[in-house]
Amino acid sequence: MKPPLPWRPDLTFSAAAPFYTHMTLPPFQVALESHRDDIWRLLVASVGRDRADDCFQETIIAALRGYPDLAGDSNIRAWMLTIASRKAIDEHRATQRRPEPVGEGPESAFAPDLDGPGQIWERVRDLPGKQRSAVALRFVVDLDYADIAFALDCSPEAARRSVHEGLTKLRQDLPRELIADERR
């Protein structure tokens, strides 16, 4: 094995790859910068904007802890999205365990817009866990069914079925006018 060459900060990872033949994974920061937008969009679609910050931080911490043990030929994007979808599931479980406030709370200064696309994502968040994750991975992150299957730890056929069942349930629940507006 060749001794490692000194670090050259003037090179990006892809330019430095010929010099670093013993490395198979990019530095964590490079991997994070490449996929953080996809992770953020998945979390916003899964748990909502207000809880996405916490889930995003938990996802990054979990990915940072597990990154050194990741195999060199792993699909980093799918691995990080898997962590994010599982953190979203954890957040939904935690929400179900939290006590509900009794009586009237203070008036909110923000009234969510339930007309248009926002209403769709509110309904997506109400889907069962696997369907919610499958729909979000398909339409927010634009993954194919093989990558969705990897993220959900199921077969591609089961991933396709989860997306189909989620969309069918959404079509049943949403007003026809809203679905027609979305297709335009």
C-alpha positions in Angstrom: 0.0 0.0 0.0 1.3 3.4 -0.9 1.8 5.9 1.9 -0.9 8.7 1.9 0.0 11.9 0.2 -0.2 15.2 2.1 -3.5 17.0 2.0 -3.8 19.5 -0.8 -6.6 22.0 0.1 -6.5 23.6 -3.4 -8.0 20.4 -4.9 -11.6 19.3 -4.8 -12.2 15.7 -4.0 -12.9 14.8 -7.6 -9.7 16.5 -8.7 -7.7 14.9 -5.8 -9.1 11.4 -6.4 -6.1 10.3 -8.6 -3.8 11.4 -5.7 -5.8 9.6 -3.1 -6.2 6.2 -4.5 -6.6 4.7 -1.0 -9.7 6.8 -0.3 -13.1 5.6 -1.6 -15.5 7.9 0.2 -15.4 11.7 -0.1 -14.9 13.8 3.0 -18.2 14.0 5.0 -18.5 17.7 4.3 -18.4 17.2 0.6 -21.0 14.4 0.8 -23.2 16.6 3.0 -23.0 19.6 0.7 -23.9 17.4 -2.3 -27.1 16.0 -0.7 -28.3 18.4 2.0 -31.0 20.0 -0.2 -32.5 16.7 -1.0 -32.5 15.7 2.7 -34.1 19.1 3.6 -36.8 18.7 1.0 -37.6 15.2 2.1 -37.9 16.3 5.8 -40.0 19.3 5.0 -42.4 17.1 3.0 -42.5 14.4 5.7 -42.7 16.3 9.0 -43.4 19.9 8.0 -41.2 23.0 8.0 -41.5 23.7 11.7 -40.1 20.3 12.7 -37.8 19.8 9.8 -34.9 21.7 11.4 -34.7 19.3 14.4 -35.0 16.3 12.2 -32.3 17.7 9.8 -29.9 18.1 12.7 -30.6 14.7 14.0 -30.1 13.2 10.5 -26.7 14.9 10.1 -25.5 13.8 13.5 -26.5 10.2 12.8 -24.9 10.3 9.4 -21.7 11.8 10.8 -21.5 9.0 13.4 -22.1 6.3 10.9 -20.0 7.7 8.0 -16.7 6.1 9.1 -18.2 2.6 9.0 -19.9 3.1 5.6 -18.6 0.8 2.8 -16.6 2.5 0.1 -19.0 1.5 -2.7 -22.2 2.6 -0.9 -24.7 5.0 -2.4 -24.2 7.9 -0.1 -27.3 9.8 -1.2 -29.6 6.9 -0.7 -27.9 6.1 2.7 -28.4 9.7 3.9 -32.0 9.8 2.7 -32.7 6.5 4.5 -31.4 8.1 7.7 -33.6 11.1 7.1 -36.8 9.1 6.4 -36.2 7.1 9.6 -35.7 10.3 11.6 -39.0 11.6 10.2 -40.7 8.3 11.3 -39.2 8.8 14.7 -40.5 12.4 14.8 -44.0 11.1 13.9 -43.9 8.5 16.7 -42.7 11.1 19.2 -45.5 13.5 18.1 -48.1 10.7 18.8 -46.7 10.3 22.3 -46.7 14.0 23.2 -49.7 15.1 25.3 -52.3 17.3 23.6 -53.0 20.7 25.2 -56.3 21.0 27.1 -58.5 24.0 26.4 -57.9 27.0 24.3 -54.3 28.0 23.6 -53.0 31.4 22.7 -54.0 32.7 19.3 -51.5 32.0 16.6 -50.0 34.9 14.6 -49.6 32.6 11.6 -52.6 31.0 9.9 -51.4 28.3 7.5 -52.6 28.5 3.9 -54.7 25.4 3.3 -55.6 26.3 -0.3 -53.5 24.9 -3.1 -50.4 22.8 -2.9 -50.0 23.3 0.9 -53.2 21.3 1.4 -51.7 18.4 -0.5 -48.6 18.2 1.7 -50.7 18.4 4.8 -52.6 15.4 3.5 -49.3 13.6 2.6 -48.2 14.1 6.2 -51.4 12.3 7.3 -50.6 9.2 5.2 -49.4 6.0 7.0 -45.6 6.0 7.5 -44.4 3.9 4.6 -46.8 5.5 2.1 -45.8 9.0 3.3 -42.1 8.2 3.0 -42.5 6.6 -0.4 -44.6 9.5 -1.8 -42.1 12.1 -0.5 -39.1 10.2 -1.8 -40.7 9.9 -5.2 -42.0 13.4 -5.7 -39.9 15.6 -3.5 -36.5 14.0 -4.0 -37.3 12.4 -7.4 -35.9 9.0 -6.6 -36.6 6.0 -8.8 -38.3 3.0 -7.3 -35.0 1.1 -6.7 -33.6 3.9 -4.6 -37.0 4.2 -2.7 -36.8 0.5 -2.0 -33.3 0.9 -0.6 -34.4 3.8 1.6 -37.5 2.0 2.9 -35.7 -1.4 3.1 -38.2 -3.2 0.8 -38.4 -4.5 -2.7 -38.8 -2.1 -5.7 -42.3 -3.6 -6.3 -43.3 -2.9 -2.7 -41.9 0.7 -3.1 -44.0 1.1 -6.2 -47.0 -0.2 -4.5 -46.6 2.1 -1.5 -46.4 5.1 -3.8 -49.5 3.9 -5.7 -51.5 3.3 -2.5 -50.4 6.7 -1.1 -51.5 8.5 -4.3 -54.8 6.6 -4.5 -55.6 7.6 -0.9 -54.7 11.3 -1.7 -56.9 11.2 -4.7 -59.8 9.9 -2.7 -59.3 12.6 0.1 -58.6 15.7 -2.0 -61.3 17.7 -3.7 -61.5 17.2 -7.5 -60.9 20.9 -8.2 -57.5 20.8 -6.4 -56.4 17.7 -8.2 -57.3 19.4 -11.6 -55.4 22.5 -10.6 -52.3 20.5 -9.7 -52.2 18.8 -13.2 -52.0 22.1 -15.0 
